[in-house]
Amino acid sequence: MNTPYLSVVVPCYNEHENLAHNVLEEMHAYLSRQPYSYEVIISDDGSSDNSREIVQERLPGLPQFRLLQNPHGGKPAAVWSGIQAARGEIVLFTDMDQST
């Protein structure tokens, strides 16, 4: 697999509600229209709801997406784990609700 141009790290902690609103599919719809390659890393922070399961169910339809499963360490730890796993030339992060 070629190195992606962009890596998007998305920390995830108990994001059932946002995931139910198809936020992953919205990210995919936007990024797939761009003229560069990308990957999206969902960095789960030990969610206690069914966030991980929802992401895992959707991954087959989102080939540029992958899930990291981390113990609960807080948002900074989830972001850092995602950054360490990123392969892109440029790395950015956004919250699951896309507020940042």
C-alpha positions in Angstrom: 0.0 0.0 0.0 1.3 3.5 -0.9 2.0 6.0 1.8 -1.1 8.3 2.1 -0.6 12.0 1.7 -3.0 12.8 4.6 -3.6 11.0 7.9 -6.6 12.1 9.9 -6.6 11.0 13.5 -10.0 10.8 15.3 -10.0 10.2 19.0 -13.0 8.2 20.1 -14.5 7.8 23.6 -18.1 6.8 24.0 -19.1 8.3 20.6 -22.2 6.1 20.0 -24.4 9.2 19.3 -22.0 10.7 16.8 -21.4 7.4 15.1 -25.2 6.9 14.8 -25.3 10.1 12.7 -23.0 8.5 10.1 -20.1 10.8 10.8 -17.6 8.2 9.4 -19.5 8.1 6.2 -19.5 11.9 6.0 -15.8 12.0 6.5 -15.4 9.3 3.8 -17.7 11.2 1.4 -15.6 14.4 1.8 -12.2 12.9 1.7 -12.8 10.6 -1.2 -13.6 13.7 -3.4 -10.1 15.2 -2.7 -7.2 14.8 -5.1 -4.9 13.2 -2.6 -4.6 9.8 -0.8 -5.6 9.6 2.8 -6.2 7.4 5.8 -8.5 7.9 8.8 -7.4 6.4 12.1 -10.1 6.0 14.7 -8.2 5.9 18.0 -10.6 4.4 20.5 -9.8 5.5 24.1 -11.3 2.5 25.9 -14.9 3.3 25.2 -17.4 1.7 27.6 -20.3 2.0 25.2 -20.5 0.2 21.8 -18.4 2.7 19.8 -15.8 0.2 19.0 -18.4 -2.3 17.7 -20.0 0.4 15.5 -16.7 1.3 14.0 -15.8 -2.3 13.4 -19.1 -3.0 11.7 -18.5 -0.1 9.3 -14.8 -0.7 8.5 -15.5 -3.1 5.6 -17.2 -0.3 3.6 -14.4 2.2 4.5 -11.1 0.8 3.3 -9.1 3.9 4.1 -10.2 3.7 7.8 -8.7 1.7 10.6 -9.4 1.3 14.3 -6.8 1.5 17.1 -8.0 0.0 20.4 -6.3 1.7 23.4 -6.8 1.5 27.1 -8.6 4.5 28.6 -5.9 7.2 29.0 -7.8 10.4 28.0 -8.0 12.3 24.8 -4.3 13.3 24.6 -3.3 9.6 24.8 -5.8 8.6 22.1 -4.5 11.4 19.9 -0.9 10.5 20.5 -1.5 6.8 19.7 -3.1 7.8 16.5 -0.3 10.2 15.5 2.2 7.4 16.2 0.3 5.0 14.0 -0.2 7.6 11.2 1.6 7.0 7.9 0.7 10.2 6.0 3.0 13.0 5.0 0.6 15.4 6.8 -1.2 14.4 10.0 -4.1 16.2 11.5 -6.7 15.4 14.1 -10.4 16.2 14.5 -12.9 15.3 17.1 -15.6 12.7 16.2 -18.2 15.5 16.2 -15.9 17.5 14.0 -15.9 20.4 16.4 -12.1 20.8 16.1 
